[in-house]
C-alpha cells in the first residue's frame, strides 16, 4: 500500500462550521482489552477509526477472538476461543510493539488463562513511561513476572489470583486499568488506593459492572472490587474524545474561526473548559455543544495577585497532559504570557523549536517548562517544513500550520493518524486546506 505520510497545509484561512469529536482513543484502548474478560459477545460503539485502534483490533483478532465489524466505528468481539500459542509468534510481537495500549492485554489474559506474554510495547517517544506500576499491582494479586532479555518480552503467570490491598505507587491510568481488570476475576476483595479516576477509568468500571463485576468507588481514587467467577457480554458506547475537543477549541482560537463542537459530553470534561477560559477563549456551552465565536483577540488571565499564569498538567481531575501541546500553540497568538509546565513527561516540549522557527516567541526553560510570550496577532506565524514527533505534538503543529501565512509541510503524519480520525477531511469540510501527500 502506498501510504501518504505528509500534509501540505495552506494556512491563514478562517474556518467555519460544525465538528463532531471522535470516540475517545484512550478509553477505547482499555475497553477493547476488557472484551477478553468474557466468552460472550461484547459490542463497542463509537470506536475511533484510527491507526492505534486498528492495530489493537488486529492483535485481538490474531489471538483468535471473533471480530464482527458493523461499521467503521462499531464492532463486536467474542473471545470464546483464544489461541494462547499466538503469544509466541513473530506476528504478535510485531503488532504488540506498535502500540503501547497492548500492555492492557496482560490482565485479561492472566485472569482468564493464567498466563500472558508481552514484548516491550511501543507508542509515543515522549520520555520514560515505566511499567512497574502494572507489574507491582498484578504481583500483589498473586502473579509472577519474568523479563526474558533474549526475547525482550515480559512473561507473567498465576495459578490463582487473590484479592489484596493495593496502594498504587503512581497514579497510572493504564496501570489502574490493568489491575482493575485482573481484580474483577480474582477471588475475594481487592482495594485499589491512589487509583487513577479519569473518565476513561470510570467508563471501564461502568462497562465491567454492566458485565457483572462488582466495583465500588467510581470517580474516586479508592476502588473496591469484589471478585466474581465470570463476566457476561454487554454493549458499550465510547465517550467523545476530550483531547480532540480541546484541540478544536485551540484551533478555533488560533485561526479566529467560528466553530461549533457538537455532542461533547460536557459533564465528563472536568477542568478543561475552565482552563481554556483562563487562556482567554470565549465560548458558550449550549446543551451538549461548545460554540466558539470568531475571536480577533483573546487575553490570557493573570492570577489574582497579578502574577503570570501557569498551566500545568496533573492526574485527573487535574488538567490532562495530552492537551498541553495544543494549549502551548494556542498561547502563541494570545495577548499576554503563560508558563507551560509539562510535569508528567520530560520530552513533550521538544517540538517547540519548530514553533520558534515559525516565528513564535517561546523560551524553552528546560525539558518540562516553556514560557510563551503571546504575539497578539501583531505578526503571523510563517509556514515551514517540519516532522511530527508524537500524536499530540503532531496536531499542535497542524494547528500552528493552519494559523500560519503560506505553505507548511508536516511529515510523519502517521503519528497524527494514530490518534485522530480523518482529521484532514474533517477540517477541510469547514474551510481548511490540508492536502495528504
WOVENMO-V210919 format. One record per pair of residues at least 4 apart in sequence whose ideal C-beta (glycine too) atoms are under 6 Angstrom apart, sorted by the first residue. I is the first residue (numbers start at 0). J is the second residue. D is the distance in whole Angstrom. If there is no record, write none. Layout:
i j d
I J D
I J D
This chain:
i j d
3 435 4
3 436 6
4 412 6
4 413 6
5 408 6
5 410 5
5 436 5
6 409 4
6 412 5
6 433 5
7 408 6
7 434 4
7 436 5
8 400 4
8 407 5
8 433 5
9 406 6
9 432 4
10 382 6
10 400 5
10 401 5
10 402 6
10 403 4
11 404 5
12 430 6
13 255 6
13 256 5
14 254 6
14 256 4
14 429 5
14 430 4
14 431 6
15 257 5
15 430 6
16 429 3
17 259 5
17 261 6
18 247 5
18 260 5
19 261 5
20 239 4
20 240 5
20 243 4
20 244 5
21 47 4
21 240 5
21 243 6
21 420 4
22 27 6
22 45 4
22 46 5
22 47 5
22 237 4
23 237 6
23 238 5
23 240 4
24 47 5
24 418 5
25 199 5
26 30 6
26 199 4
26 202 5
26 237 5
26 238 6
27 46 5
27 52 6
27 237 5
28 100 3
29 103 6
29 176 5
29 199 6
29 203 5
30 43 6
31 55 5
32 103 4
32 104 5
32 107 6
33 180 6
34 41 4
34 76 4
35 78 5
35 107 4
36 107 5
36 230 5
37 230 4
37 231 6
38 79 5
39 231 5
39 232 3
40 75 5
40 77 5
40 232 5
41 76 5
41 232 5
41 233 6
42 75 5
42 234 4
43 74 6
43 235 6
44 73 5
44 236 5
45 72 6
45 236 5
45 237 4
46 52 6
46 72 5
47 52 6
47 420 5
48 71 4
48 72 6
48 420 5
49 418 6
49 420 5
50 416 5
50 417 4
51 98 5
51 417 5
54 94 6
54 97 5
54 98 5
55 98 6
55 100 6
57 94 6
58 94 5
59 64 5
60 66 5
61 85 5
62 81 5
62 82 6
62 85 5
63 80 5
63 81 5
63 82 4
64 76 5
64 78 5
65 77 4
66 76 6
67 75 4
68 74 5
69 73 4
83 112 6
85 91 5
86 91 6
86 116 4
91 95 6
92 118 5
95 101 4
95 118 5
96 118 5
96 121 5
97 121 5
99 120 5
99 122 3
101 120 5
102 120 5
103 173 6
103 176 5
103 177 5
104 108 6
105 109 6
105 115 5
105 117 6
105 177 6
106 110 6
106 177 4
106 180 4
106 181 4
107 180 5
108 112 5
108 115 4
109 115 5
109 142 6
109 155 6
109 157 6
109 181 6
110 181 5
110 184 4
113 157 6
114 156 4
115 155 5
116 152 6
116 154 5
117 153 5
118 152 5
119 151 6
123 389 4
125 344 4
125 346 5
125 347 5
125 389 5
126 344 4
126 345 4
126 346 4
131 135 6
132 168 6
132 169 5
132 171 4
132 174 4
133 174 5
133 177 5
134 144 5
136 165 5
136 178 4
137 142 4
137 181 6
138 142 5
139 163 4
139 165 5
140 160 5
140 163 6
140 181 5
140 185 5
141 157 5
141 160 5
141 161 5
142 155 5
142 157 4
143 156 6
144 155 5
145 154 5
146 153 6
147 152 5
147 154 6
160 181 6
160 185 4
161 185 6
161 186 5
161 187 6
162 185 5
162 187 3
162 188 5
162 189 4
162 226 6
163 189 6
164 190 5
165 191 5
166 192 5
166 193 6
167 193 4
170 193 6
170 195 5
170 314 4
172 195 4
172 197 5
175 179 6
175 194 5
175 195 4
175 200 6
176 203 6
178 191 6
182 189 4
182 224 4
183 207 5
183 212 4
183 224 6
185 189 6
185 226 4
186 226 5
187 226 6
188 225 6
189 224 4
190 223 5
191 222 4
192 221 5
193 220 6
194 220 5
194 222 5
195 200 5
196 200 6
196 218 6
196 219 6
196 220 5
196 315 5
197 315 4
198 267 4
201 217 5
201 218 5
202 238 6
204 214 5
204 217 5
206 235 5
207 212 4
208 212 5
208 214 6
209 233 4
210 230 4
210 231 6
210 233 5
211 227 6
211 230 5
211 231 5
213 225 4
214 224 5
215 223 5
216 221 5
216 222 5
216 223 6
238 264 5
238 267 6
239 263 6
239 264 5
241 268 6
242 321 5
244 260 6
244 263 5
245 271 6
245 322 4
246 325 5
246 394 5
247 260 5
248 275 5
248 280 6
249 325 4
249 329 4
249 398 6
250 398 5
251 256 5
251 258 4
251 291 4
252 280 5
252 297 6
252 329 5
253 329 6
253 332 6
253 398 5
253 402 4
254 401 6
254 402 5
255 293 5
256 293 6
257 292 6
257 293 4
258 291 5
259 288 6
259 290 5
260 289 4
261 288 5
262 287 6
263 287 6
263 289 5
265 284 6
265 287 6
268 272 6
269 316 5
270 274 6
270 318 6
274 318 5
275 280 4
277 300 5
278 299 6
279 297 3
279 298 4
279 299 5
279 333 6
280 297 6
281 294 6
282 289 5
282 291 5
283 290 5
284 289 6
285 290 5
296 334 6
297 333 6
298 334 4
298 335 6
299 308 5
299 333 5
299 335 4
299 337 5
300 308 6
301 305 5
302 306 5
307 336 6
307 338 6
308 337 5
309 338 4
309 340 6
310 339 6
311 340 4
311 342 6
312 318 5
312 320 4
312 323 5
312 342 6
312 343 5
313 317 3
320 343 5
321 391 5
322 326 6
323 341 5
324 391 4
324 392 5
324 395 4
325 395 5
327 339 5
328 395 4
328 398 5
328 399 5
330 337 5
330 371 4
331 359 4
332 374 5
332 376 5
333 373 4
334 373 5
334 375 4
335 373 5
336 372 5
337 371 5
338 370 5
339 369 5
340 368 5
341 347 5
341 348 5
341 367 5
345 366 5
348 369 5
350 388 5
350 392 4
351 361 5
351 363 5
351 369 6
353 385 4
354 359 4
354 361 6
354 399 6
355 359 6
355 361 6
356 383 5
357 380 4
357 381 6
357 383 6
357 403 6
358 380 5
358 381 5
360 372 4
361 369 5
361 371 5
362 370 4
363 369 5
364 368 4
374 378 6
379 404 4
380 399 6
380 402 6
380 403 4
381 403 6
381 404 6
381 405 6
382 403 5
382 405 4
382 406 5
382 407 4
383 407 6
384 408 4
385 396 6
385 409 6
386 410 5
386 411 5
387 393 3
387 409 6
387 411 5
387 412 6
387 414 4
387 415 6
388 392 5
389 414 6
390 414 6
390 417 5
390 418 4
393 414 5
393 415 4
394 415 6
396 409 6
400 407 4
401 431 6
403 407 6
415 419 5
421 425 6
423 427 6
423 433 4
423 435 6
426 431 4
427 431 5
427 433 6
